[in-house]
Amino acid sequence: MELTKAFYAPGEVARLLDLHPDTILNYIHAERIAAIKLSERTYRIPVREVERLVAPERLRPPRIVERPRGGKAAAAAFRRRMREEAASRV
């Protein structure tokens, strides 16, 4: 399935997920789905959120970095390691 638009209406997302549109609206009101409120009765769901719902395995997980304990020497080594890692990605 190819998502081609930047934003989707709740009814479109409901059809993609084979759910009732009211279910999607309930999820929006419960903040289980991020949406932009355009007017009193109009919402749009960003494509990133639709991807999270439809195919969560395609999204990259957030990067978690554990900061070292042990004073200035450990912090300096950590910063050096982060700079080296960033340089290797370029």
C-alpha positions as CSV (number, residue, x, y, z in Angstrom):
1,M,0.0,0.0,0.0
2,E,1.4,3.4,-1.1
3,L,0.6,6.4,1.0
4,T,0.7,9.4,-1.4
5,K,-0.8,12.3,0.6
6,A,0.6,14.3,3.4
7,F,-2.6,14.2,5.5
8,Y,-5.6,11.8,5.6
9,A,-9.2,12.3,6.8
10,P,-10.4,10.0,9.6
11,G,-12.7,8.2,7.1
12,E,-9.7,7.3,4.9
13,V,-7.7,6.0,7.8
14,A,-10.7,4.0,8.9
15,R,-11.0,2.3,5.5
16,L,-7.2,1.6,5.5
17,L,-7.5,-0.1,8.9
18,D,-10.9,-1.7,8.3
19,L,-12.5,0.2,11.2
20,H,-15.5,2.4,11.6
21,P,-14.8,6.1,11.2
22,D,-16.2,6.8,14.7
23,T,-13.5,4.5,16.1
24,I,-10.8,6.7,14.6
25,L,-12.5,9.8,16.0
26,N,-12.7,8.2,19.4
27,Y,-9.0,7.4,19.2
28,I,-8.3,11.0,18.2
29,H,-10.3,12.3,21.2
30,A,-8.5,9.8,23.5
31,E,-5.2,11.0,22.1
32,R,-4.2,7.6,20.8
33,I,-3.9,9.0,17.3
34,A,-2.2,12.4,16.7
35,A,-4.4,14.6,14.5
36,I,-4.7,18.3,13.5
37,K,-8.1,19.9,14.3
38,L,-9.0,22.2,11.3
39,S,-12.5,23.1,12.6
40,E,-15.1,21.9,15.1
41,R,-15.8,18.6,13.1
42,T,-12.8,18.4,10.8
43,Y,-9.5,16.5,11.6
44,R,-6.6,15.5,9.4
45,I,-4.1,12.8,10.4
46,P,-0.4,13.2,9.3
47,V,1.0,10.5,7.0
48,R,3.6,9.6,9.6
49,E,0.8,8.8,12.1
50,V,-1.0,6.8,9.4
51,E,2.2,4.8,8.7
52,R,2.6,4.1,12.4
53,L,-0.9,2.6,12.4
54,V,-0.8,0.8,9.1
55,A,2.8,-0.5,9.0
56,P,4.7,0.2,12.2
57,E,7.5,-2.1,11.2
58,R,8.5,0.4,8.4
59,L,9.2,3.2,10.8
60,R,12.7,3.7,12.3
61,P,12.7,3.4,16.1
62,P,13.9,6.4,18.1
63,R,17.6,6.3,18.9
64,I,18.3,5.9,22.6
65,V,21.6,7.1,23.9
66,E,22.7,6.2,27.5
67,R,24.8,8.9,29.0
68,P,27.8,7.7,31.1
69,R,28.3,8.2,34.8
70,G,31.6,8.9,36.2
71,G,32.6,12.5,36.0
72,K,34.4,14.7,33.4
73,A,36.7,12.0,32.0
74,A,33.7,9.7,31.2
75,A,31.8,12.7,29.7
76,A,34.7,13.6,27.5
77,A,35.1,10.1,26.3
78,F,31.4,10.0,25.5
79,R,31.5,13.2,23.5
80,R,34.5,12.0,21.6
81,R,32.7,8.7,20.8
82,M,29.6,10.6,19.6
83,R,31.7,12.9,17.4
84,E,33.5,9.8,15.9
85,E,30.1,8.1,15.2
86,A,28.7,11.2,13.6
87,A,31.7,11.6,11.4
88,S,31.6,8.0,10.3
89,R,27.9,8.4,9.1
90,V,28.8,11.3,6.8
